[in-house]
């Protein structure tokens, strides 16, 4: 999905929830869409502050929390590093995480529907969500370890 299309989709969803569409909120959405990878709230905040220095960190947290509540952003919890976010693919999907540089890659090509369905048949277990993280070294870190 193109960035402009996704931006308009997010703005429309916020309007449906009767949220004000302020320039700061649009800048937060744009920062999420522009991010390479999976940004933290602090990274989003730093980008938005460049254009809107009076924007508070709380405004970014509130907007991200609202998007999460609406199902428009996927939150990836990492302790102690902090949470990261995926606005491009808000549905649960696997992630490949580099243990050296910390970058997160989407594992979209790995189908998980069969696993989710299989887990749902466990007695008295209602699946409400899932997360699959695969850890290792990204190609760049593998290359650098050879030097």
C-alpha positions in Angstrom: 0.0 0.0 0.0 1.4 3.4 -0.9 2.3 5.8 1.8 -0.2 8.5 0.8 -3.0 5.9 0.6 -2.1 4.6 4.1 -1.9 8.2 5.5 -5.4 9.0 4.2 -6.7 5.7 5.6 -5.2 6.5 9.0 -6.7 10.0 9.0 -10.1 8.6 8.0 -10.0 6.1 10.9 -9.1 8.8 13.3 -12.0 10.9 12.1 -14.3 7.9 12.5 -13.2 7.8 16.2 -14.0 11.6 16.4 -10.4 12.6 16.8 -9.2 16.0 15.9 -6.8 16.0 12.9 -4.2 18.4 14.0 -1.0 19.2 12.0 1.0 17.5 14.9 -1.1 14.4 14.6 -0.6 14.2 10.9 3.2 14.7 11.4 3.1 11.8 13.9 1.4 9.6 11.3 3.8 10.7 8.6 6.8 10.0 10.9 5.4 6.5 11.5 5.0 5.9 7.7 8.4 7.4 6.9 10.3 5.3 9.5 12.7 2.7 8.2 11.9 -0.4 10.2 10.0 -0.3 13.5 10.5 3.0 15.3 10.1 3.7 19.0 7.9 6.5 20.3 11.0 8.4 21.2 12.2 8.2 17.6 8.9 9.3 16.3 8.9 12.2 18.8 12.4 13.3 17.6 11.3 13.5 14.0 8.0 15.3 14.8 9.8 17.9 17.0 11.9 19.0 14.0 8.7 20.5 12.4 6.7 21.0 15.5 9.0 21.8 18.4 6.1 22.4 20.9 4.8 18.9 20.4 5.0 16.9 23.6 6.1 13.3 24.1 2.7 12.7 25.7 1.0 13.7 22.4 3.0 11.1 20.5 2.3 8.4 23.2 -1.4 9.2 23.1 -1.6 9.1 19.3 0.3 5.8 19.2 -1.9 4.3 21.9 -5.0 5.4 20.0 -3.8 3.8 16.8 -3.0 0.6 18.7 -6.5 0.6 20.3 -8.0 1.0 16.8 -5.9 -1.9 15.4 -4.0 0.4 13.0 -0.5 -0.2 14.5 1.2 -3.3 15.9 3.1 -2.9 19.1 6.2 -5.0 19.7 7.2 -5.1 23.3 10.9 -5.4 24.1 12.4 -5.1 27.6 14.4 -3.2 28.5 14.9 -1.6 25.1 11.3 -0.3 24.9 8.4 -0.9 22.5 8.6 -0.5 18.8 5.8 0.0 16.3 4.7 -1.2 12.9 2.1 0.9 11.1 2.7 -0.7 7.7 1.6 -4.2 8.8 -0.6 -3.9 11.9 -1.7 -7.5 11.7 0.3 -10.1 13.8 3.2 -11.4 11.7 6.6 -12.9 12.4 9.6 -10.7 13.0 13.3 -11.4 12.4 15.4 -9.6 15.1 19.1 -9.1 14.8 20.8 -9.9 18.1 23.8 -7.6 17.3 22.4 -4.4 15.8 18.8 -4.7 17.1 17.1 -4.1 13.7 13.7 -5.7 13.1 12.7 -7.2 9.8 9.2 -8.3 8.8 8.8 -12.0 8.1 5.7 -11.6 5.9 6.4 -14.6 3.7 6.0 -17.0 6.7 2.3 -18.2 6.9 1.1 -18.5 10.4 -2.6 -19.2 9.9 -2.1 -22.9 10.2 -0.3 -22.5 13.5 -2.9 -20.1 14.9 -5.7 -22.5 13.9 -3.9 -25.4 15.5 -3.4 -23.6 18.8 -7.0 -22.5 18.9 -8.1 -26.2 19.1 -6.4 -26.6 22.4 -9.1 -27.3 25.1 -10.7 -24.2 26.5 -8.1 -21.9 24.9 -9.3 -18.8 23.0 -6.5 -17.3 21.0 -6.7 -13.5 21.2 -3.4 -12.7 19.5 0.1 -14.1 18.9 3.6 -13.1 18.3 6.6 -14.9 16.7 10.1 -13.5 17.0 13.0 -15.2 15.4 16.5 -14.1 16.6 19.8 -14.2 14.7 22.2 -12.1 12.8 21.1 -9.9 9.8 23.1 -10.1 6.6 25.0 -6.9 7.4 26.1 -8.1 10.8 27.0 -11.5 9.4 29.2 -9.8 6.8 30.8 -7.5 9.5 31.6 -10.5 11.7 33.7 -12.0 8.9 36.0 -8.9 8.8 
